[in-house]
Amino acid sequence: MAAASFALALLLYLGLDLPEAAPAQSYAVDPGTVVEITYGSVIKLMHERTKFRLHSHDVPYGSGSGQQSVTSFPNVDDANSYWIVRPQPESSAKQGDPITQGTTIRLQHMRTRKWLHSHLHASPITGNLEVSCFGDENESDTGDYWRLEIEGSGKTWRQDQIIRLRHVDTGGYLHSHDRKYTRIAGGQQEVCGVGDKHPDNLWLAAEGVYLPVIQRK
């Protein structure tokens, strides 16, 4: 009941168009249930090795682009770790559509409405590609595009599948590691882009509100 109430409250907050059917169970999914990630779902991405969640907040980088910073966060229950899964602006995909291997997606930070973004600026700790949040509901560019790479033989993105996200413009994989910030974002891990496949660029969909697949006629 608590999970269902959370899902309804979150969906109302987001102003998402609900299908006639009730939304899929949120936050805690029954063991053994196969849940597909669909457009419009609100999810947390968990770094597979360290279990930190992809995170952002209204704090700019003190170097590089000066855009809103992105980190990975140790606590499970922080609201700044929710991301809305969106298609490219020119896509015909609709809310409730499943997402297939190789699709280019965008991730919109739920609280600030900015887009997960990357470019050639250097990341603060390691000097890799900076990952930031950029734009708003009316401003998005190709720096917000990430290509889904599913590990293994899966053809559509499911909650139980390990994935990589590869930035379209730079070719960098979304990456985190044990190196942590010590001041403003103390205890949080750096998130950056790296050009090579590595165990530290593997992610899993974790907590969230997973909208059901809508069967189109």
N, C-alpha and C positions, 0 to 999 in steps of 0.2 A: 504493500500500500504506500509506504513512504517513497519507494522508487517511482511508482506511477504518479504520485503527487508532484515529485520533483520534475518528472518529464513534462507534465502538463504545464507547470509553472514556467519552466524554461522555454517551452514552445510558445506560450503566450507572450513571454518577454521578448522573444525574437520576432514575433509577428509572422511566423511561418504559416503558409497555407496548408491546412491539414487535409489529408484525404478523408473520404467518408469513413474508411475503416479506422479503428483505434490505432495509435502508434504502437510500435513494438515495445516490449518491456525494456526499460532503460536502466542504466547505471550498473545493475548486477544482472547478468544473464545466466539462466540456468545452465549448469554444466551439461555438456553434450549438445546444446542448442547451437546450430550453425547460423550466425548472424551476418548478413551481408551489409557492407557499408554502401549507402546510397547518397545521392545528392540531397543536401538539406540536413543530413545527419550532423549532430553536434558531438564531437569526440575529443578525447584526450589521446595524444600519441605518446606511447611509452618507449623510451630508449631501451632496446632489448637487453643490453649488457648491464647497465647501471640501474635500470628501473626508474630513472628520473623522467618527468613529464615535460614535453615541449611547452614552453611558457613565454608569455610576453607581459608587458606592463608599461604604463605611461612614463617611462624613464628613457631618455635618449642616450645613445652612445656618446662618450666623451671624446671619441676619436673617429676616424673614418668618415662615414656619411653623416653622422649626427642624427640618424633616424632612430625610431623607437627600437629599443634593444630586444633581443630574443635570447633566452637562456633555456636550460633544462632545470627543473625544480624538483626537490626531493619529496615534498609532501603530496599525498594523493588528493587531498580535499581542497585545493586552492582553485578558486573560480577563474583565475587568470590563465589557466591551462586548457580552456575549452576553445575549440576551433570548429568553424562551420565549413563543411565540404561543399565547394562550389565548382561548377564547370567554367570553362572559358566563356567570355562574353558572347562570342559569335557561335557558340555551340547550340545545337538543337536539344540538348539534354534537359530533362525536367526533374523537379524534385521527386524523389522516390525511384529514379532510375538507378540500376546497379552500375558499378564502375569496373571496367575491364582492364586487363593487363595492357600497359603501354599508353593508356589514356593520359592526357594532360589535364591536370586539375589545378584549382587554387584553394588555399586554406585561408579563411577569414577569421581573425582573432575576434572572439565573441564580444568581449567587453569593449574594446577600442574600435572595432570595425575596420581595422587596417589589415592589409594582406601580407602573408608570409612572403618574403622578398629576398633576393640576393643580387649581387653585382660584383664588380672587381675591387671594391674597397677591401682593405685587409682587416681580418678579425682581430679584436683587441689583445687576446692572449697569445695565440699561436701564429698569427699572420697569414692564416688561410683566408678563404673567401668569407667576407662578412655576410651574415644572415640577419635581416632586420624585419621590421614591419613598416609598411608604406601605404600611402593613399587613403581612400575611404570608399564609401558606397558608390561614389560617382567618379572615382579616379583609380584606375588600375592599368598596368602595362605588362609587357612580356616578361619583365623581371619578377612577376608574381606567378609564373607558370612553372609547374613541377610535373614531371612525367612519372607515373606510377610503375614501379618494377616489382612484381610479386615473386618472391623466392619460391622455388619448387614448380609444380605443374599446374597451379591454380589459374583459372582464366578470369575470374571475377574476384574483387577484393572482399575478403571475409575477415571477421574479427580475429580468427585463430591463425591468420597467416602473417608471416614476417614479410615486411616490405622494405624497399628503398624508395626514396624520392629523389629524382635527379633534376636539377635545375636546368631548364631548357636553354636559357641564354648563355650560361657559363659552363655547363656540363658538370658542375660540382654536385656531389651527393650530400644531402642533409646529414649532418654528422655531429656527434657530441662525444665527450671523453671525460676523464677524471680531473682535468684541470679546472679549478674553480676560481671564481671572483672572490676577492677578499674585502671589498669596501661596499659600494652601494648595493650590489647584488650578492653580498657575502654568502658563501655556501652553495651558490648556484653554479652549474657547470656551463662552460662556453658551448654555444651552438655555432657551427660554421659550415662552410662547404669545402669538400675535398674532391679532387679529381679522380681518385682511385677507389675501387670497391674495397671495403674494409669491414671487419666485424663491428666497428663503432658507427657505421651508418645503417644499421638495421633497426627497424621500429615495428611496434605493434599497436593496433587500435585497442584502447583500454576502456575506461569509463566513458559514458556518454548517453545520448539519446539517439537511438538508431531507428530512423524512419523505415517502415516496411517497404519492400519492393512493390511498386505499383505496376500491375500488368496492363500494358497498353493494348488497345484494340487496333 
